[in-house]
Amino acid sequence: MSVALNVSSTAHTPATLTDGLTFLRPVARELVHRSSVAEVFITDGVPVGDDRFVVAAQWPRDHALYHPDENGLSDPLLFAETLRQGMVYLAHQHCGIPLGRRFVFRDLDFEVTDPASLRVSGTPQSVLLEGTWSWVGGTGRGGRAEARLDVTLVADGRTCGRGSACMLMIDERRYNLLRRMAPSGTTEEAGAPPAPRAVVAPYRVGRLRWRDCVLERGDAPDDWVLRVDRNHAVLFDHPTDHIPLMVQLEGIRQLGHLAVHEAHDGRFAELSFALTRATVECLAFGEFQQPVRLVVEERSPAGPRDAEPYRLRIAAVQGDTVLTRAETTWECVGARVVTAAPAAW
């Protein structure tokens, strides 16, 4: 692959915005808050104007968790994770936020507007995030800052998505004060993973391996619980004192996949639906001591009618507290290819 991306022949991204960007190697792990080099998708980033940046990323052709779907389309949560990494990278590399700060999601919104542009081919996919950075209530100085990043997703010169993220960035003292409101004992080490017997089978939630299934059956037929395995190499890339948003988002995605595809039985059973948008509110920390329930709060349409977009509002709830709430949209992307054969654990 060429060291520099040249898209001068495309209509969407002028070459001046991408001069000097490379996809040669991932950026340093600490700049995106990852422990494994294999989980770093950001490769570069440059400022292109006042509070405007272009971030380069490379998506793997395959991934243990964020693998292509049955139609060969890239996992939409690759976009979500790239947006998260891109904002953390810009904060440290270009916006003056020192290493060691804690990042806390306020909200996350991403939409894939052209799924066909993200079809996996014979080489890893190089994508761009063209973004605007804005401070929320200040310039980010001192031990507390809050900012928003609004981006356009570009692949092969074609605009194929949009997204935004808002994060609170605080020093260790302020973070510890914030976490004192949580139940005690939140920092115990990860133990043995939860027993897999209650986990929904991989093919029903769009996964390939049992170990990637985070949806467990609850006590009643329509009750669902988030399986939290702190030994999972991707979802828990490094130790943490709370349940990360991306773990909750994976549970929300899996419940959505189950709800949408199993609602479309009968004459629509052959259709495949993909998550194309999620608007996520981050309302409270998820703790390890209590189970997290996943609840479908609203669905539209109420039942299968045709191949129109299917909308679900799903919440992650702990006790009486809503941790995360997501408005999701699922769209038909092609024929469904399903195998019920159990995958390796």
Buried (B, 14 or more C-beta within 10 A) or exposed (E): EEEBBEBEEBEBBEEEBBBEBBBEEBBBBEBBBBBEEBBBBBBBBBBBEEBEBBBBBBBBEEBBBBBBBBBEBBBBBBBBBBBBBBBBBBBBBBBEBEEEBBBBBBBBBBBBBEBEBBBBEEEBBBBBBBBBBEBEEEEBEEEBBBBBBBBBBBBBBBBBBBBBBBBBBBBEEBBEEBBEEBEEEBEEEBEEEBEEEEBBBBBBBBBBBBBBBBBBBBEEEEEBBBBBBBEBBBBBBEEBBBBBBBBBBBBBBBBBBBBBBEBBEEEBEEBBBBBBBBBBBBBBBBBBEEEBBBBBEEBEEEEBEEEEBBBBBBBBBBEEBBBBBBBBBBBBBBEBEEEEEEBEE
